[in-house]
Amino acid sequence: MNVLAVIYNAEFLRRITSRSFLAGTVIGAVGILLISVLPNVLGNLGGDTKRIALAGDPLVTATARTLLARDFKIVAVLPPLAAPPTTEFLDQNGRVGVIAELSRDAKGLRVVAYARDPSQFRGTFARDLAPLQIALGTGLPVTAVREHLTVPVEVRGVGGKFADESSAVAAKGVAYLFVFLLYLAILLNAQSIMASVAEEKTSRIAELLVAAVDPAQLLTAKVLASASTGFIQLGVWVLVGILSGREASTMFAHNAAGAESLANAVGPLAVPPGEVLGFIAFFFVGFLQYAVLYAAAASLINRTEDLGSVAMPLVIPVVVGFILAQIGLNFPNAPWMQFFSQVPLLSPFVMFTRIAVSNVPVWQVVLSLALDVVAAYVLVRLAGKVYRVGLLLYGRPPSFRQILVTLRS
Amino acid sequence: MSTLVLSHVARSFGSVTAVRDVSFTVPAGTTFGLLGPNGAGKTTTMRIILGILAPDTGIVRWDGQPIDVRTRQRFGYLPEERGLYGKLKVRDQIAYFGRLHGVAPPNDVKRADAWIERLGLNEYADRPCAELSKGNQQKVQVACAALHEPALLVLDEPFTGLDPVNAETLHDALLDLRRAGTALILSTHQLWQIEDLCDTFCVIAGGAVRAYGSLADLRAQWATRVVEVEPPAPPLRAVLEATPQARAVTENGRAVLAYEVPADTDTAGLLRRLVAAGDVTRFERVEPSLQDIYIRAIGAAA
């Protein structure tokens, strides 16, 4: 049996059954679930502002019903109210969030909306009723007014990747989501790989391991195991996101927000396969580079309490990469974005963003990926040296100069 | 026959020279005692043998070949500083280290069970290692180091933390490994425990070899012997005083005459003169112990 496989299997099992992995995965999944479902649940509990009843003059409410149907679910149409409605009255009339009483006076249409949560009453209500207001004022038929109020505007992409506005907005959402997942996966798993290396060093198991195995091999196996559990964690989160989005849309089908949630959650499914492959490739090399650095850094400490001090400098490129990716959503092909998309450690964040929101020349993608692979290999070799020396140092942590001497040797 | 050869090995850490010129050989099926005071360079020498550290100069060979990762997989190591995965169960831990050294399943678990049985760890086999006593953890470490029937087994202070019964169990296990052809390198400060176990000894101090050879060789290099005579009667003392270059050594409160004489002294002639002088109830020519040799070698180094 190959030694790499032996260590990989042992590490994988240790990590996937560890409390930190299980807790991180569950907490992440619950967070995604809450983001998908909570708005609907809360909306439902508090009464949905899209579920309304109309009251007032039947001639006016009949037309209003037609105009409002696009954005609201009209549950009931009532005669003029004898008194301001109570919460119980709203419950008795289809558990609506709002009862809007429509009447006419000298200035035209007048609306009084009785809402459970006035802050949540949507502004589209007034816009939807605008044709009726104009019709009442001018005497024109409502249908004619409606037709003239609608100005067809078509947005077409020029020299870009997207044919229209909505697909461009969706691509930015996908890029943001995937970059965020990479960011989250690196930071969550960095802690666990550092803890694993620190455990082996502080418990002196490391000396036994490096006596039997090449340190670079040991490091590679540990990092691959970490990457695997990172992928599994990512898979669980994406799956929970999709399922919770679907579930939300079913549970709250009567609620327009449910459909919105579904669109958000299943959006990534519409990502072209090439981009998914790109994400997987950049996720893998990015994760690998950081995991190797974190493992080497952890080999330098003698007490687990010191993990934070060596981890801190490594957080900087992760955060910088994340921020650059956010900025790059709006300037994907700026010269400086093209530059950073070729810089290892940053490029997994930046290049993926560029791929998602623009047409990146193939050679740039290939070059970036190749540089990342080479960087990952070099980092494994260099970190292997630091790891080998660091694991056997039990006194004062080595100075930066000593580390450089080690790397040159 | 496979042999470990160290030839003029040296290693420094910055301005500190840990090992300056160490050479020795350890053939398969023999036991080698690597002795020396704290900071003598023993651990560095062992780490160099195991490839954990590279020598600055000198050569380390096994079977005539430089030691690479493949060779190291056939070696076993019990470092002075013990380390186990605390949450891993005893059987799993031993089997894991077996797999690291190339023992494929299901033999890893079978051999782990055999070592668990042999070292009396049955009741702990399914317990996490962190729950074991220090002595039992030490036995688990020995099993981890020896499970793959190593060609060379390096043990740094293997008897530390073991009670006399367990020390005897380990002693027997090491003898069995030697019989099976394993070359053993032992480092310990408990010299009496390895005097009968080792074929060859090497005393190093200040990073250099101070004494090297079998116990018989080392004794042969010893210039004097101690003779002990009972009872401590004045006529017998007079004979000993008259022996050329003899000098009295401490008797440690015993009712005995103890004199250091040159190693080439005619012992039979001395005994005849003693018997002629009075009633002799005991006469013994005491060979220098390993401890005597060690202390003298270290003293010479100092």
Interface residues (C-beta under 8 A of the other chain):
Chain A: M1 V3 V6 I7 A10 R14 E199 E200 S203 R204 I205 A206 E207 L208 L209 V210 A211 A212 V213 D214 Q217 L392
Chain B: R47 L50 G51 I52 L53 V69 R72 Q73 F75 Y77 P79 E81 R82 G83 L84 Y85 G86 Y96 F97 R99 L100 H101 G102 A104 P105 C144 A145
